């Protein structure tokens, strides 16, 4: 066998759906392990110095923080999902991506709520504007923001749209996701480790879901 042929076969094996699925599954497992480890480390003990440092953001830019907070609520995501479905109907090539982002959002929502109940970390005492009563770890706003706004930023950046469109849209979406995370500290709703935990959970869910979809894609179509 020629060396060129061997390299071609190896490259195809590495880029095959099964191989890519295994890599995404590994990333999901690592992110989930880090998420659980962090939750166990911070949820049942006093705030760490890193968490206390988050108070530096408290009370700043509350008008923008409140808008960002509202953009991470169920009502807002419901509207965005409807708009995503309408856009996908008109743009067939984007239907798979639209279905994936909506699925990632819903799955992240359900899993986040279950983990909140498990870790049951108390919220900070110094809340502003809105008194949120669910558990603190991890931040649902951070997890959902990354699994929707952040995921759309990545999808658009990797698409075949013109570079200028990709750059502006991805930067705007990812930037807004960062604003949502900042709003959690400005309103005193979360500790910094809650936000980090939200990122880890969203990463685990998105990577795990992508691993599953690649497995489905790898299955040969049945002949009728």
C-alpha positions in Angstrom: 0.0 0.0 0.0 1.3 3.5 -0.9 2.0 5.9 1.9 -0.4 8.4 0.3 -3.2 5.9 0.4 -2.5 5.0 4.0 -2.6 8.7 5.0 -5.9 9.1 3.1 -7.5 6.1 4.9 -6.2 7.4 8.3 -7.6 10.9 7.5 -11.0 9.4 6.6 -11.1 7.4 9.8 -10.3 10.4 12.0 -12.9 12.5 10.3 -15.6 9.8 10.2 -18.9 10.5 12.1 -18.0 7.7 14.6 -14.6 9.1 15.3 -16.0 12.7 15.7 -18.8 11.4 17.9 -16.2 9.7 20.2 -14.3 13.0 20.5 -17.4 15.0 21.3 -18.5 12.3 23.8 -15.1 12.6 25.5 -15.4 16.4 25.7 -18.9 16.0 27.2 -17.6 13.6 29.8 -14.7 15.9 30.8 -16.9 19.0 31.0 -19.5 17.1 33.1 -16.8 15.7 35.4 -15.4 19.2 36.0 -19.0 20.6 36.5 -19.8 18.0 39.2 -16.4 18.5 40.8 -16.8 22.2 41.0 -20.3 22.0 42.3 -19.2 19.6 45.1 -16.4 22.0 46.0 -18.4 25.2 46.3 -22.0 24.3 47.1 -21.8 23.1 50.7 -19.2 25.5 52.1 -18.7 29.2 52.5 -18.0 31.3 49.4 -14.4 31.2 48.2 -12.2 34.4 47.8 -12.8 34.0 44.0 -16.6 34.1 44.6 -16.3 37.0 47.0 -14.4 38.9 44.4 -17.5 38.9 42.2 -19.0 41.5 44.4 -16.9 44.1 42.6 -19.5 44.0 39.8 -22.5 44.4 42.1 -24.8 47.4 41.3 -23.0 48.5 38.1 -25.0 49.0 34.9 -28.3 47.8 36.4 -30.4 48.9 33.5 -28.4 46.9 31.0 -28.2 44.0 33.5 -31.9 43.9 33.8 -32.4 43.7 30.0 -29.8 40.9 29.9 -31.6 39.1 32.7 -34.9 39.3 30.8 -33.3 38.0 27.6 -32.5 34.8 29.5 -36.0 34.0 30.7 -38.4 31.3 29.3 -40.7 33.9 27.7 -37.8 35.4 25.6 -36.4 32.0 24.6 -39.9 30.9 23.6 -40.2 33.8 21.2 -36.7 33.2 19.9 -37.4 29.5 19.3 -40.6 30.4 17.4 -38.6 32.9 15.2 -35.9 30.2 14.7 -38.6 27.7 13.5 -40.1 30.3 11.1 -36.6 31.1 9.7 -35.9 27.3 9.3 -39.1 26.8 7.4 -38.0 29.5 4.9 -34.3 28.3 4.9 -34.3 24.5 4.5 -30.4 24.3 4.7 -30.6 25.6 8.2 -33.3 23.3 9.6 -30.9 20.8 11.1 -29.0 23.6 12.8 -32.2 25.2 14.1 -33.4 21.8 15.5 -30.1 21.2 17.2 -30.0 24.6 18.9 -33.6 24.3 20.2 -32.9 20.8 21.4 -29.7 21.9 23.1 -31.6 24.7 24.8 -34.4 22.5 26.1 -32.1 19.7 27.2 -29.8 22.2 29.0 -32.8 23.7 30.8 -34.1 20.4 32.1 -30.7 19.1 33.2 -29.8 22.5 34.8 -32.9 22.4 37.0 -32.2 18.9 38.2 -28.6 19.7 39.2 -29.8 22.9 41.0 -32.0 20.7 43.1 -29.1 18.3 43.8 -26.5 20.9 44.8 -29.0 23.3 46.4 -26.4 26.0 46.8 -27.7 29.1 48.6 -27.9 32.3 46.6 -25.8 35.4 47.5 -27.5 37.6 50.1 -26.9 40.9 48.3 -29.4 40.5 45.4 -30.7 43.6 43.5 -33.8 44.2 41.4 -35.0 40.6 41.3 -35.0 38.1 44.1 -34.5 34.8 42.5 -35.3 31.9 44.8 -34.0 28.8 42.9 -30.6 27.3 43.9 -27.5 29.1 42.9 -25.3 26.4 41.4 -25.1 26.5 38.5 -26.4 29.6 36.8 -29.2 28.7 34.5 -28.8 32.0 32.7 -25.1 31.2 32.0 -25.9 27.6 30.8 -28.8 28.6 28.6 -27.1 31.6 27.2 -24.1 29.6 26.1 -26.3 26.8 24.7 -28.4 29.2 22.6 -26.7 32.6 22.0 -23.2 31.1 22.2 -24.1 28.1 20.2 -25.7 30.2 17.4 -22.5 32.3 17.4 -20.4 29.2 16.7 -22.8 27.8 14.1 -22.9 31.1 12.2 -19.1 31.5 12.4 -18.6 28.0 10.9 -21.2 28.5 8.2 -20.7 29.4 4.6 -22.1 32.9 5.0 -19.9 35.9 3.9 -17.1 36.5 6.3 -18.3 40.0 7.3 -21.8 38.6 8.1 -20.3 35.7 10.1 -17.9 38.0 12.0 -20.5 40.6 13.0 -23.3 38.1 13.9 -21.0 35.8 15.8 -19.4 38.7 17.7 -22.8 40.2 18.6 -24.3 36.9 19.8 -21.2 35.9 21.8 -20.9 39.4 23.2 -24.5 39.4 24.3 -24.0 36.0 26.0 -21.1 37.6 27.9 -23.4 40.4 29.0 -25.9 37.9 30.3 -23.1 36.3 32.4 -22.0 39.7 33.7 -25.6 40.7 34.6 -25.7 37.8 37.1 -22.9 39.4 39.1 -24.2 43.0 38.7 -27.6 42.0 40.1 -26.0 39.9 42.8 -27.9 36.8 41.6 -24.9 34.4 41.4 -21.4 33.7 42.5 -18.7 33.6 39.8 -18.3 29.8 40.2 -22.0 29.5 39.4 -21.3 31.1 36.0 -18.3 28.9 35.4 -20.5 25.9 36.2 -23.1 27.1 33.8 -20.5 27.2 31.0 -19.3 23.7 31.9 -22.8 22.3 31.9 -23.7 23.8 28.6 -20.5 22.5 27.1 -21.3 19.0 28.4 -24.9 19.1 27.0 -24.0 20.5 23.6 -21.0 18.1 23.1 -23.1 15.2 24.3 -26.0 16.0 22.0 -23.6 16.5 19.0 -22.0 13.1 19.8 -25.5 11.5 19.7 -26.5 13.2 16.4 -23.2 12.0 14.8 -24.0 8.4 15.8 -27.3 8.8 14.0 -25.6 10.3 11.0 -23.2 7.4 10.9 -25.9 4.7 10.6 -26.4 3.6 7.0 -29.8 4.4 5.6 -32.1 1.4 5.2 -33.3 0.4 1.8 -37.0 0.2 1.5 
